[in-house]
Amino acid sequence: MDASRPFIFIVTVSFMFGMNVSADSKSCKGTWELVFHAPSGNGEDVLKAWTTKHSNCDIISVKFQLDTFGETVAFIEFDGRNTDDMNWFHNSRILNSSWTDMQKAGTFNVFSINKENQYGRNFFINRSYGGCGADTGWFVVNDVSGSKPCDWEKVINETYPQFLYGKNGKVTKWGAKDYGTAHVLNIYIQRGSSSATANADLQ
């Protein structure tokens, strides 16, 4: 994977939750549209890339997906109705997930895009803190910035960001370093009605 590739905002427009649309084609109701693509190890800040100005575009669902070598290794589908660029990412909006032990009414001490940004833990889904060796969770963007107080988030001979996830559809103990590392983070949306979009080139 080419770590020099930048983040790609696709919304086949300019972005998932907004901006002016210039039309080349029309998206179909119910079709998943790729709106954000972030490669690991490219040195770019994921949170900074995500937090641009947005407005809602009749979004009904959002899919958060991790891929490695072209294969999906984990995903969550969220109810995207009446949300903005930040609050769609919450356990109360979970519709479906590849993590079989992740439930809408489950136990989470963090489920937030930016709550733990001071540590460089973004898009963070965590079950509990118990000291660095006992922290457990499902996913984190180990981002470029932040203090990174625990050994499990300090990358050796690699570059940030890193996408760490619980393997085998289960929560992981971060300190055990038995987590998977995905190559890319993709975010998709489904719209409730046809809307004009512009084509985007991923090459």
FENWO-V541187 format. One record per helix or strand. SS is the DSSP state (helix for helix, strand for strand). FROM is the first residue (numbers start at 1). LEN is the number of residues. If there is no record, write none. Layout:
ss->(SS;SS)
from->(FROM;FROM)
len->(LEN;LEN)
This chain:
ss->(strand;strand;strand;strand;strand;helix;strand;strand;helix;strand;strand;strand;helix;strand;strand;helix;strand;strand;helix;strand;strand;strand)
from->(8;15;18;25;33;46;59;71;91;94;110;116;117;121;136;151;162;172;174;180;184;195)
len->(2;1;1;3;7;5;10;9;3;4;3;1;3;8;7;3;4;2;3;3;8;3)
